[in-house]
Amino acid sequence: DMASTSIAISLQILDRCRQALGQRGISLRVRALYIEKVKTAFARLQQFLSSHTPTGISAEALPGDFVALRETILSKCGTNAFAFFFIDPTGWKDVGVTILKPLLQTHRSEFLINFMYDFVNRTASMSDWKDEIAALLGETVDIDNLHGLEREKLLLNTYRKNLKHHLPVDGKWQGRSAYVRVLDREKERPKYHLVYLTTHPRGTIEFMEISENLDQVQKHVRASTKQHARITKSGMGELFGPEAFVDAEAGHASLREVEEYWLKYLAGGERRVGEEAFANLLEDTDWFPGDFQRALGSLIDAGKVKNLDAARKRPKKPLHWKNEGERLQLTEGTK
């Protein structure tokens, strides 16, 4: 049963999107292309597609390595269609900036890339792998004296920066990147990052909102895994369930830090924060949308910031960024 695989899930999502757009009078040709180089897995993939592809979607599988098949993949994507690339390798070398460059230069495309940080981090300091790490990131970086989050940020942000460099710029659109950090279920360290690339600000906001929800799911899964390990080791049950051990704020920017960011951001005067501006805030900081909303609400409650376009107080989302957005301004006392 492949119902829980990314293949089955992707087909379900494509089908829901096609039907939803169809209800709005928009008819699309939807195609899905899957690449698999392991022969036994490819046979299962073909069999699954032949019997489980939803009506109205054309699904195809190609045998082989996606790096070797890049030109074939691009020819099937065409030049005018929107293409979404999900790249989930078993290692890390195949998602190097140079290798992905032909795909990145496709117009009207988005990417979700599994960046296997745990493996990259262990290899990055080995002198024998310097050239491979530079090829992955798009440039050479010095991480010898860096540790923990500082090291992680440099490796990840260098990779994102150089991926964005190859995205085509069309008019007002620019390359954008966001990511979600996925921790090891049992250890206090990142296992991988899902790196997202787009040229549209709405994509960045939507991705970060979904990532914020996923962050809470991760915390519950990790708490449950750790509790199970404790019970197995001690042979004794625990009075409270795993939710009692979830720190909802772990991994989030502190309220004070985000408040100070807002105050500095608004120090120059009234600013309208719409879709593009809010996406810029998220990408510049890598903070979650909820972090910005909570801090802004706290500043409004404290009388330090005013939302000039809000007719009443909004406890959960003091900023409505859709359409033209809303105007924010520091109060006279704060200035």
Disulfide bonds with the S-S distance in Angstrom:
none
